[in-house]
Amino acid sequence: MSLKKSSTAALGKPLSESKDVPFWKSKNLNEMSTQEWESLCDGCAKCCLNQLQDIETSTLVYTDVCCDLLDQKACRCTRYKQRKKLVPRCMVLTPQNLAECVEFAPSSCAYRLLFEGQDLPIWHPLVTGDSESVHKAGMSVRGRVRSEQTVDKDWEEYVVEWPESNCADQ
């Protein structure tokens, strides 16, 4: 087995270049094509949840309040290409900004996992070949969220722990 040297270890650990090895194991994040990069998204939509930061501890917590652009059933952005313009606080992950944004991604996020040198979870659609596997595993926001338009701006009462629960179980 031949191994690739990594110029940036933080952008994914290099593995075999064999044709039998999936691209996320054989390429660093910064080597992936746009199509490969986009396919890493499992469709959980946890990144579309509003987060709050504790002023004293700087700890980030999730709410069950989602962006108004989220299609709550499909768990996909309805205006994906325009999302940053329409929602300036929307985080658009790229290989170039991942290091500074990764703390805002859920611990089950493929971009975060690969950045941290871990593998994709067993329920990830790239592993299962089933785009619904993230929902079947209970790892998405489907059926658990409310739109920003339906709540008042006091989001502290909507803090939830489930976005980070069961993530270690993969």
C-alpha positions in Angstrom: 0.0 0.0 0.0 1.4 3.4 -0.9 0.7 6.4 1.2 0.4 10.0 0.1 2.2 12.7 1.9 -0.1 15.4 3.3 0.9 19.0 2.9 -1.7 20.0 5.4 -2.4 17.3 7.9 -5.3 19.3 9.4 -7.2 19.0 6.2 -7.6 15.3 6.4 -5.3 12.4 6.8 -3.9 10.9 3.6 -4.6 7.3 2.9 -4.2 4.8 0.0 -4.9 6.0 -3.5 -6.3 2.6 -4.5 -9.4 2.7 -6.7 -11.2 0.6 -4.0 -10.8 3.3 -1.4 -13.5 6.0 -1.3 -12.4 9.5 -2.3 -12.9 10.8 1.3 -10.2 8.3 2.5 -7.8 8.9 -0.4 -7.9 12.7 -0.7 -7.3 15.6 1.7 -10.3 18.0 1.9 -8.4 20.6 -0.1 -7.8 18.1 -2.9 -11.5 17.3 -3.5 -13.4 18.4 -6.5 -16.4 20.7 -5.9 -18.7 17.7 -6.5 -16.9 15.5 -4.0 -16.8 18.4 -1.4 -20.6 19.0 -1.8 -21.3 15.3 -1.5 -19.8 15.2 2.0 -22.8 17.0 3.3 -25.1 14.2 4.8 -28.2 16.4 4.7 -28.7 16.4 8.4 -29.4 20.2 8.4 -28.0 20.7 11.9 -25.9 23.5 10.4 -29.2 25.3 9.7 -30.1 25.5 13.4 -29.5 28.7 15.2 -26.9 28.6 17.9 -26.4 30.7 21.0 -23.1 31.4 22.7 -22.8 31.6 26.5 -21.4 35.0 27.3 -19.4 33.8 30.3 -18.1 30.4 29.0 -18.2 31.0 25.2 -19.9 27.6 24.9 -22.1 27.1 21.9 -25.5 25.6 22.3 -28.1 24.6 19.7 -31.7 25.7 19.5 -34.4 23.9 17.6 -35.0 27.1 15.7 -34.0 26.7 12.0 -33.3 29.1 9.3 -36.3 30.2 7.3 -34.7 29.0 4.1 -34.6 25.3 5.3 -37.0 22.9 3.8 -37.8 21.0 7.0 -38.9 17.8 5.3 -36.1 17.6 2.8 -33.5 19.0 5.2 -32.1 21.1 2.4 -31.8 24.8 1.8 -34.4 26.1 -0.5 -32.1 28.9 -1.8 -28.7 27.1 -1.5 -26.8 29.2 -4.1 -28.1 32.5 -2.7 -28.0 31.5 0.9 -25.1 33.7 2.0 -26.6 36.8 0.3 -30.1 36.2 1.8 -28.8 35.1 5.2 -25.5 36.9 5.9 -24.8 34.9 9.1 -25.0 31.6 7.0 -21.8 29.8 7.3 -20.6 28.6 3.9 -17.9 26.0 4.5 -14.9 25.7 2.1 -11.6 24.0 2.4 -10.1 27.5 2.9 -12.3 28.5 5.8 -12.9 25.2 7.5 -10.3 25.6 10.2 -11.9 28.9 11.4 -15.5 27.6 11.1 -15.3 24.0 12.2 -16.2 24.8 15.8 -19.7 25.9 14.6 -20.3 22.6 12.8 -22.0 19.8 14.7 -19.7 17.0 15.9 -21.4 14.6 13.5 -20.6 16.8 10.5 -18.6 15.0 7.8 -16.5 18.1 7.1 -15.6 18.4 10.8 -15.0 14.6 11.2 -12.6 14.5 8.2 -10.9 17.7 9.3 -10.3 16.1 12.7 -8.9 12.9 11.1 -11.9 10.7 11.7 -14.0 8.6 9.3 -17.5 9.1 8.1 -20.2 7.6 10.4 -21.8 4.3 9.4 -25.1 6.1 8.7 -23.6 8.7 6.2 -25.2 8.5 2.8 -21.8 8.1 1.1 -21.2 5.0 3.2 -24.7 3.5 2.9 -25.5 4.6 -0.6 -28.9 5.7 0.7 -29.7 9.5 0.9 -32.3 8.7 3.5 -29.9 7.0 5.9 -29.1 10.1 7.9 -32.9 10.5 8.6 -33.4 6.8 9.3 -30.6 6.9 11.8 -32.2 9.9 13.6 -29.3 12.1 12.9 -31.1 14.9 11.0 -33.4 17.8 12.1 -36.4 16.3 10.2 -39.5 16.6 12.4 -37.6 18.3 15.3 -37.4 22.0 14.3 -39.4 25.2 14.1 -38.9 28.1 11.7 -37.5 31.4 12.9 -40.8 33.0 11.8 -42.8 31.0 14.3 -40.9 32.0 17.4 -40.1 35.2 19.2 -36.5 36.3 19.3 -35.9 35.0 22.8 -34.3 31.8 21.6 -32.9 30.8 25.0 -36.2 28.9 25.7 -35.6 26.8 22.5 -32.1 25.5 23.5 -31.9 21.7 22.9 -29.2 19.0 23.3 -30.3 16.5 20.7 -28.2 17.9 17.9 -25.1 16.7 19.7 -26.6 13.5 21.3 -25.7 10.1 19.8 -23.1 11.7 17.6 -20.3 9.7 19.3 -22.2 6.4 18.6 -22.1 7.0 14.9 
